[in-house]
Amino acid sequence: MSFRFALLVAGFVLAALNLRPAIAGVSPLLDEIMTDVGLTPAGGGAITTVMIVCLGVFGPLAPVLARRIGLDRTLLAGLLVLALGVVLRTLDGAPALYAGAAIAATAIAVMNVVMPGIVKQHFPGRVNLFTGIYSSAASAGAATASALMIPLERSTGYGWRGVSAMIALPALAGALLWLPQALGKQAPAQNGPRPFRAVVRSRITWYVTGLMGLQSLTFYVILAWLPTVFLEAGLPADQSGYLLSMTTLVQVGATFAVPVLAGRRRSQSGYVAAAVLLTMAGYLGLLVAPVTVPWLWMIVLGVGQGAAFGLALLLITLRAPDPTAVTALSAVAQSAGYVLAAVGPVLFGALRQSSGGWTAPLSVGMAILVVQLIVGWLAGRPATLGKANL
C-alpha cells in the first residue's frame, strides 16, 4: 500500500467518524445543557430535532457544491464547517446553541450526501468494502461520542461546553488528513441538472429512498425512546442506558460486514429482507416481552438496524453509474429519508401519550417495517440508473 493511498484511506475513515458525534454527543449532556441554558424539556428535545431536520433539508446543497468545487473539496468544506458549528453551539445563549446545532447538522448533511460519491470516485472496484468501512465508522463515531461525553466531562472538569467543543478536534484532524485530496486535481463534474432529472424520474430512486427513510425512522425512534420503553417496563435506569449502548455497539459490526458480503452478490434483496426481519424481531421482543432476555432483543435489533443502514448506503452507491449520479441519488435518498426520520420520534411520542402505553407505538413500528421490507426488496433487485425503465 502506497503512502498516498494510506493517507486517502485514513482521511476517508476519519471523515466518516465525524458523521455522528455532533448529534449523538448531545443526549448524554442534555440535562446539563437544559439547566445551564434555561431550556424546557421541549426546548432541549428541539436541539436534536433541529439537527435531524437540517440533515434532510440541506442535503441537496451537496450536489450543487460538488459540481462547482468537486467532491473532495466539498467534503473538506463540510469538515471545517462542522467544526465551526460545534464550537458555536457552546457559546452563551440559546440562539448560539440552536444556530451552532443547525450549522453543524448542515455540514453533516453535505458530508452524508457526498460520501457515497467519494466511494464511487476513489474506490470504484471496492465499493462494497469501503461502504462497509465508512458506514461502520459512522456508527462507531456515534457509539464513541455517546459513551465518552460524561467520562470526559468528569476527567477534564470542563463542563458540557468544554467537552462538546472537543468534538471539533476530530473534525479538524479529518480536514487536515483530507487536505491533500482537496488540493489535488478534481474529477470533472457533469454540467447541469441532468443527473437530478434522471434520478427523480426513476423508480429505483424511490425504492432506495423508501429504504433509507424508513430505516432511519425506525433507528431514531429507538434512539429517542428505547430507554423509556425499558424504564416503563420496570428495568432500572442504568440498565436501560446500557441496553441502548449495547444495540448501538452491535450495529458497528453489522454495518461493516453486511455491505461487504452483499456487494458481492448481483441482488441484495435477500440481505435487505434479512435485515428488516431481524429488526422486526427486535421490535416484537420489545412489544411482547421487553424484560425477558432484553440483551437478546438488543443484539437482534442492533444487527438488523446496522445491516439496514449499511445496505441503504451500499444501494445508493451501486444503483448509480458514476460519482455525479451517485451524489444526486444520495441527495434525494438521504434528504427525503432524514425528513421522514424526524417525524418518527414525534409520532411515537404522540402515540404513547394518547394510548397510555407502548403497544400502539410499537405495533405501528411493526407496520412501518412491513413497508420497509417491501421497498427494500424492490431496491435490492439488480438495476442501475440509466439502464432501468425511468
C-alpha positions as CSV (number, residue, x, y, z in Angstrom):
1,M,0.0,0.0,0.0
2,S,1.5,3.4,-1.0
3,F,1.7,6.3,1.4
4,R,-0.7,8.3,-0.8
5,F,-3.3,5.6,-0.7
6,A,-2.9,5.1,3.0
7,L,-3.4,8.8,3.5
8,L,-6.5,8.7,1.3
9,V,-8.0,5.8,3.4
10,A,-7.1,7.4,6.7
11,G,-8.7,10.7,5.7
12,F,-11.8,8.9,4.4
13,V,-12.2,6.9,7.7
14,L,-11.7,9.9,9.9
15,A,-14.2,11.9,7.9
16,A,-16.7,9.0,8.3
17,L,-16.1,9.0,12.1
18,N,-17.2,12.6,12.2
19,L,-20.7,11.9,10.7
20,R,-22.5,11.3,14.0
21,P,-20.7,12.5,17.2
22,A,-22.1,16.1,16.9
23,I,-25.6,14.6,17.1
24,A,-25.0,11.6,19.4
25,G,-23.0,13.6,21.9
26,V,-26.0,15.8,22.8
27,S,-28.1,13.2,24.5
28,P,-25.8,12.3,27.4
29,L,-25.3,16.1,28.3
30,L,-28.9,17.2,27.6
31,D,-29.9,17.6,31.3
32,E,-26.9,19.9,31.9
33,I,-27.5,21.8,28.7
34,M,-31.2,22.4,29.6
35,T,-30.3,23.6,33.2
36,D,-27.5,25.8,32.1
37,V,-29.2,27.5,29.1
38,G,-32.6,27.5,30.8
39,L,-34.5,25.3,28.3
40,T,-37.7,23.4,28.8
41,P,-37.8,19.7,28.0
42,A,-39.4,20.6,24.7
43,G,-36.6,23.1,24.0
44,G,-34.0,20.5,24.9
45,G,-35.5,18.0,22.6
46,A,-35.6,20.6,19.9
47,I,-31.8,20.6,19.7
48,T,-31.8,17.1,18.2
49,T,-34.9,17.7,16.2
50,V,-33.3,20.8,14.5
51,M,-30.3,18.7,13.6
52,I,-32.3,15.9,12.1
53,V,-34.4,18.3,10.1
54,C,-31.3,20.0,8.8
55,L,-29.9,16.6,7.7
56,G,-32.9,16.3,5.4
57,V,-33.4,19.9,4.3
58,F,-29.8,20.8,3.4
59,G,-28.6,17.6,1.8
60,P,-29.4,19.0,-1.7
61,L,-26.6,21.5,-1.2
62,A,-24.1,18.8,-1.7
63,P,-24.6,18.1,-5.5
64,V,-24.5,21.9,-6.2
65,L,-21.2,22.3,-4.3
66,A,-19.8,19.1,-5.8
67,R,-20.5,20.4,-9.3
68,R,-18.8,23.7,-8.5
69,I,-15.7,22.7,-6.5
70,G,-15.6,18.9,-6.7
71,L,-16.4,16.1,-4.3
72,D,-13.1,16.2,-2.4
73,R,-13.3,19.9,-1.7
74,T,-16.9,19.7,-0.7
75,L,-16.0,17.1,1.9
76,L,-13.2,19.3,3.2
77,A,-15.6,22.2,3.5
78,G,-18.1,20.0,5.4
79,L,-15.4,19.1,7.9
80,L,-14.4,22.7,8.5
81,V,-18.0,24.0,8.8
82,L,-18.8,21.1,11.1
83,A,-16.0,22.2,13.5
84,L,-17.3,25.8,13.3
85,G,-20.9,24.8,14.2
86,V,-19.8,22.6,17.1
87,V,-17.8,25.4,18.6
88,L,-20.6,28.0,18.0
89,R,-23.2,26.0,19.9
90,T,-21.1,26.0,23.1
91,L,-21.2,29.8,23.3
92,D,-23.6,31.6,25.7
93,G,-27.3,31.7,25.0
94,A,-29.9,29.6,23.3
95,P,-29.6,31.4,19.9
96,A,-25.9,30.3,19.6
97,L,-26.9,26.8,20.8
98,Y,-29.5,26.3,18.1
99,A,-27.6,28.2,15.4
100,G,-24.5,26.1,16.0
101,A,-26.5,22.9,16.0
102,A,-28.1,23.9,12.7
103,I,-24.7,24.8,11.1
104,A,-23.1,21.5,12.3
105,A,-26.0,19.5,11.0
106,T,-25.9,21.2,7.7
107,A,-22.3,20.3,7.3
108,I,-23.1,16.7,8.2
109,A,-25.9,16.7,5.7
110,V,-23.5,17.7,2.9
111,M,-20.9,15.1,4.1
112,N,-23.6,12.4,4.3
113,V,-24.6,13.0,0.7
114,V,-21.0,13.2,-0.8
115,M,-19.6,10.1,1.0
116,P,-21.2,7.6,-1.4
117,G,-19.9,9.7,-4.3
118,I,-16.4,9.7,-2.7
119,V,-16.6,5.9,-2.5
120,K,-17.6,5.6,-6.2
121,Q,-14.8,8.1,-7.2
122,H,-11.9,6.8,-5.2
123,F,-12.7,3.1,-4.7
124,P,-14.8,2.1,-7.8
125,G,-13.6,-1.5,-7.7
126,R,-14.2,-1.9,-4.0
127,V,-17.5,-0.2,-3.4
128,N,-18.8,-2.9,-1.0
129,L,-15.7,-2.9,1.2
130,F,-15.4,0.9,1.5
131,T,-19.1,1.4,2.0
132,G,-18.8,-1.1,4.9
133,I,-15.8,0.8,6.3
134,Y,-17.4,4.2,6.2
135,S,-20.9,3.1,7.4
136,S,-19.3,1.2,10.4
137,A,-17.1,4.2,11.1
138,A,-20.1,6.4,11.3
139,S,-21.8,4.0,13.7
140,A,-18.6,3.8,15.7
141,G,-18.4,7.5,15.9
142,A,-21.9,7.7,17.3
143,A,-21.3,5.0,19.9
144,T,-18.0,6.6,21.0
145,A,-19.5,10.0,21.4
146,S,-22.4,8.6,23.5
147,A,-20.0,6.7,25.7
148,L,-17.3,9.3,26.2
149,M,-19.1,12.5,26.9
150,I,-19.7,12.0,30.6
151,P,-16.4,10.3,31.4
152,L,-14.6,13.2,29.5
153,E,-16.5,15.8,31.4
154,R,-15.6,14.1,34.8
155,S,-12.0,13.6,34.0
156,T,-11.3,17.1,32.5
157,G,-13.7,19.2,34.6
158,Y,-14.5,21.2,31.5
159,G,-18.3,21.1,31.8
160,W,-20.7,20.4,28.9
161,R,-19.4,23.3,26.9
162,G,-15.8,22.2,27.0
163,V,-16.4,18.5,26.2
164,S,-18.9,19.5,23.4
165,A,-16.3,21.8,21.9
166,M,-13.9,18.8,21.8
167,I,-16.0,17.2,19.1
168,A,-14.5,19.8,16.8
169,L,-11.0,18.3,17.2
170,P,-11.6,15.1,15.2
171,A,-13.3,17.2,12.5
172,L,-10.2,19.5,12.2
173,A,-8.0,16.4,12.2
174,G,-10.1,14.9,9.4
175,A,-9.9,18.1,7.4
176,L,-6.1,18.1,7.8
177,L,-5.8,14.5,6.6
178,W,-8.2,15.1,3.7
179,L,-6.4,18.3,2.6
180,P,-4.1,16.5,0.1
181,Q,-7.2,15.2,-1.7
182,A,-8.8,18.6,-1.8
183,L,-5.7,20.3,-3.1
184,G,-5.2,17.7,-5.8
185,K,-6.8,17.7,-9.3
186,Q,-10.6,17.4,-9.0
187,A,-12.5,14.9,-11.2
188,P,-14.6,16.7,-13.8
189,A,-18.2,17.1,-12.9
190,Q,-21.1,16.7,-15.3
191,N,-22.7,20.1,-16.2
192,G,-26.3,21.0,-15.5
193,P,-29.1,19.3,-13.5
194,R,-29.3,16.3,-15.8
195,P,-28.4,13.7,-13.1
196,F,-31.1,15.1,-10.8
197,R,-33.7,14.9,-13.5
198,A,-32.8,11.3,-14.4
199,V,-32.6,10.3,-10.7
200,V,-36.0,11.7,-9.7
201,R,-37.8,10.1,-12.6
202,S,-36.5,6.6,-11.8
203,R,-38.5,4.1,-9.8
204,I,-35.1,2.8,-8.4
205,T,-34.6,6.2,-6.7
206,W,-37.8,6.0,-4.7
207,Y,-37.3,2.4,-3.7
208,V,-33.8,3.3,-2.3
209,T,-35.2,6.5,-0.8
210,G,-38.0,4.5,0.9
211,L,-35.5,2.1,2.4
212,M,-33.2,4.9,3.6
213,G,-36.0,6.9,5.1
214,L,-37.8,4.1,6.8
215,Q,-34.7,2.5,8.3
216,S,-33.7,6.0,9.5
217,L,-37.2,6.5,11.1
218,T,-37.1,3.2,13.0
219,F,-33.5,3.9,14.1
220,Y,-34.2,7.4,15.5
221,V,-37.3,6.0,17.2
222,I,-35.2,3.5,19.1
223,L,-32.5,6.1,19.8
224,A,-35.1,8.5,21.3
225,W,-37.4,6.1,23.2
226,L,-35.7,2.9,23.9
227,P,-34.6,3.8,27.5
228,T,-38.1,5.0,28.3
229,V,-39.6,1.7,27.0
230,F,-37.3,-0.3,29.3
231,L,-37.9,2.1,32.3
232,E,-41.7,1.9,32.0
233,A,-41.3,-1.9,31.7
234,G,-39.6,-2.0,35.1
235,L,-35.9,-2.0,34.3
236,P,-33.6,0.4,36.3
237,A,-32.2,3.5,34.5
238,D,-28.6,2.3,34.4
239,Q,-29.6,-1.0,32.8
240,S,-31.8,0.8,30.3
241,G,-28.9,3.0,29.2
242,Y,-26.6,0.1,29.0
243,L,-29.0,-1.8,26.7
244,L,-29.2,1.3,24.3
245,S,-25.4,1.3,24.3
246,M,-25.3,-2.4,23.5
247,T,-27.6,-2.2,20.5
248,T,-25.6,0.8,19.2
249,L,-22.3,-1.1,19.5
250,V,-23.7,-4.2,17.8
251,Q,-24.6,-2.0,14.9
252,V,-20.9,-1.2,14.2
253,G,-20.1,-4.8,13.3
254,A,-23.2,-5.2,11.2
255,T,-22.8,-2.0,9.2
256,F,-19.3,-3.2,8.2
257,A,-19.8,-6.9,7.5
258,V,-23.2,-6.9,5.7
259,P,-22.4,-4.4,2.9
260,V,-19.1,-6.2,2.2
261,L,-21.0,-9.5,1.8
262,A,-24.0,-8.1,0.0
263,G,-21.9,-6.2,-2.5
264,R,-20.5,-9.4,-3.9
265,R,-24.0,-10.5,-5.0
266,R,-25.9,-9.4,-8.0
267,S,-29.0,-8.9,-5.9
268,Q,-29.1,-7.5,-2.4
269,S,-32.8,-8.2,-1.8
270,G,-32.2,-11.2,0.4
271,Y,-29.8,-9.3,2.6
272,V,-32.3,-6.4,2.9
273,A,-35.1,-8.8,3.8
274,A,-33.0,-10.5,6.5
275,A,-32.0,-7.1,8.0
276,V,-35.7,-5.9,8.2
277,L,-36.9,-9.3,9.6
278,L,-34.2,-9.1,12.4
279,T,-35.3,-5.5,13.1
280,M,-38.9,-6.7,13.3
281,A,-37.9,-9.4,15.7
282,G,-36.3,-6.8,17.9
283,Y,-39.4,-4.7,17.9
284,L,-41.6,-7.7,18.6
285,G,-39.4,-8.6,21.6
286,L,-39.9,-5.1,23.0
287,L,-43.6,-5.3,22.3
288,V,-44.4,-8.7,24.0
289,A,-41.5,-9.4,26.5
290,P,-39.3,-6.3,27.0
291,V,-37.8,-7.5,30.3
292,T,-37.3,-11.1,29.2
293,V,-33.8,-11.5,27.8
294,P,-33.7,-7.8,26.8
295,W,-30.0,-8.2,25.8
296,L,-31.1,-10.7,23.2
297,W,-33.6,-8.3,21.7
298,M,-30.9,-5.6,21.6
299,I,-28.4,-7.8,19.8
300,V,-31.0,-8.8,17.2
301,L,-32.2,-5.3,16.8
302,G,-28.6,-3.9,16.5
303,V,-27.7,-6.5,13.8
304,G,-30.9,-5.7,11.9
305,Q,-30.7,-1.9,12.1
306,G,-26.9,-1.8,11.4
307,A,-27.3,-4.1,8.4
308,A,-30.2,-2.0,7.1
309,F,-28.2,1.2,7.4
310,G,-25.2,-0.2,5.6
311,L,-27.3,-1.7,2.9
312,A,-29.1,1.6,2.2
313,L,-25.8,3.3,1.7
314,L,-24.5,0.4,-0.4
315,L,-27.5,0.6,-2.7
316,I,-27.1,4.3,-3.2
317,T,-23.6,3.6,-4.5
318,L,-24.4,0.5,-6.5
319,R,-27.6,1.9,-8.2
320,A,-26.0,4.9,-9.9
321,P,-23.3,4.5,-12.6
322,D,-20.9,7.3,-11.8
323,P,-19.9,9.7,-8.9
324,T,-22.1,12.5,-10.1
325,A,-25.2,10.3,-10.3
326,V,-24.4,8.7,-7.0
327,T,-24.2,12.1,-5.4
328,A,-27.6,13.1,-6.9
329,L,-29.2,9.8,-5.8
330,S,-27.6,10.2,-2.3
331,A,-29.0,13.7,-2.0
332,V,-32.6,12.6,-2.8
333,A,-32.5,9.4,-0.7
334,Q,-30.8,11.0,2.3
335,S,-32.7,14.3,2.3
336,A,-36.1,12.7,2.0
337,G,-35.0,10.0,4.3
338,Y,-34.0,12.3,7.2
339,V,-37.1,14.5,6.8
340,L,-39.1,11.3,7.2
341,A,-37.0,10.2,10.1
342,A,-37.6,13.4,12.0
343,V,-41.3,12.5,12.1
344,G,-40.7,9.2,13.8
345,P,-39.8,10.2,17.4
346,V,-42.6,12.8,17.5
347,L,-45.2,10.3,16.1
348,F,-44.2,7.6,18.6
349,G,-44.3,10.1,21.5
350,A,-47.8,11.2,20.5
351,L,-49.0,7.6,20.2
352,R,-47.5,6.8,23.6
353,Q,-49.3,9.8,25.1
354,S,-52.7,9.1,23.5
355,S,-52.7,5.4,24.1
356,G,-51.0,5.3,27.6
357,G,-48.6,2.6,26.7
358,W,-46.1,1.2,24.1
359,T,-48.3,-1.4,22.5
360,A,-49.7,1.1,19.9
361,P,-46.4,2.8,19.0
362,L,-44.5,-0.5,18.7
363,S,-47.4,-2.0,16.6
364,V,-47.2,1.0,14.3
365,G,-43.4,0.4,14.1
366,M,-44.0,-3.2,13.0
367,A,-46.4,-1.9,10.3
368,I,-43.7,0.5,9.1
369,L,-41.2,-2.3,9.0
370,V,-43.5,-4.3,6.7
371,V,-43.5,-1.3,4.2
372,Q,-39.7,-1.1,4.7
373,L,-39.4,-4.8,3.8
374,I,-41.4,-4.3,0.5
375,V,-39.5,-1.2,-0.7
376,G,-36.2,-2.7,0.5
377,W,-36.8,-5.9,-1.5
378,L,-37.5,-3.8,-4.6
379,A,-34.4,-1.6,-4.0
380,G,-32.2,-4.6,-3.7
381,R,-33.0,-6.0,-7.1
382,P,-30.2,-5.7,-9.6
383,A,-30.6,-2.4,-11.7
384,T,-28.7,0.8,-12.4
385,L,-30.0,4.3,-13.1
386,G,-29.9,4.9,-16.8
387,K,-30.3,1.3,-17.6
388,A,-33.6,0.7,-15.9
389,N,-37.0,2.0,-17.1
390,L,-37.3,5.6,-16.0
